[in-house]
C-alpha cells in the first residue's frame, strides 16, 4: 500500500557521512559537500513509485518572527496529507543556542503527532520513525551504541529534541529487566523507533509499515504532542 511520507531534517547539517556527490560545472564535475538534504534525495529514490514524499521546511528561514499561525500554515498542508513522518537524526540537527520552539524539527514532529482539521477533514496521528544518519566519520555512536554487557543497544536520548525523546520508551505497560542498574526494554517500547540509516535503506517499506503498525496501537503509548 502506498504511503505519503513527510521527512523532517536539518537541511544544512554537514556533520554526516560523505555520499560522494558530484555536480556539473563549467570546469567539469566537482564534488560538493554532503548534507542531510542529500540523504532525503536518497530516500526519494528508494521509495516505491506509488509513495509520495514531502520535505520539511528549509531551515535557512528563521522562525523567530513567525507566529504559531504562520508555522501552522507552512506545515499543515504537507503533514496533514501524510501518514508517516521520517525524522532524520543527525549529529548537527540541533542549534544549541536556540530554543527548541525556534527550530523546525520539533514543530514538524509536533504537527505529525497531532490530529488536525482542515477544510472539514480530520487527519490522524502519523507513525514516526527516527532514521539515524552516520556522522562525518561514518559512526552512529553520537546517538546509538551497543552495550555488550547487557547485549542490547543504548540510545543517547538526551541528544535529541525533547519532543522526540519524550516519545521513546513511552509504552504504558513496558516489558523490561534490570541489567547492571539500567533498564533494558523489550518489544515495541517506543512510539518513535530508532533505526540506522543503512538498515532503513535496505528495506524502507519494512520500517514504514512498522510505523503504521505502531500508529494503529497508539493508545498503548503515552504520546507527547506539544513542544516544551
Number of C-alpha atoms within 10 A of each C-alpha: 7 11 19 17 25 26 25 26 26 26 20 16 17 20 20 23 19 17 13 9 12 13 9 9 8 6 6 8 11 11 10 12 14 20 19 23 19 18 19 20 12 12 17 18 10 14 18 14 9 10 13 15 21 18 19 24 18 14 15 10 10 11 15 11 8 12 9 12 9 12 15 15 10 13 17 18 12 20 29 23 18 22 21 25 30 27 24 25 28 26 24 15 21 20 11 8 6 10 11 18 14 15 20 24 25 24 22 24 25 17 22 29 23 18 14 16 12 10 5 6 8 11 17 17 23 28 26 30 24 19 23 22 23 22 20 15 10 12 15 19 14 14 21 17 14 12 11 8 8 14 10 14 13 14 18 13 15 11 15 18 19 16 20 24 18 19 20 21 19 19 19 13 10 16 13 13 12 10 12 9 7 10 12 16 16 13 9 18 20 23 25 26 20 21 18 16 19 13 12 19 17 11 12 17 17 11 21 20 15 17 23 19 12 20 22 14 11 16 11 18 21 17 20 18 20 14 14 11
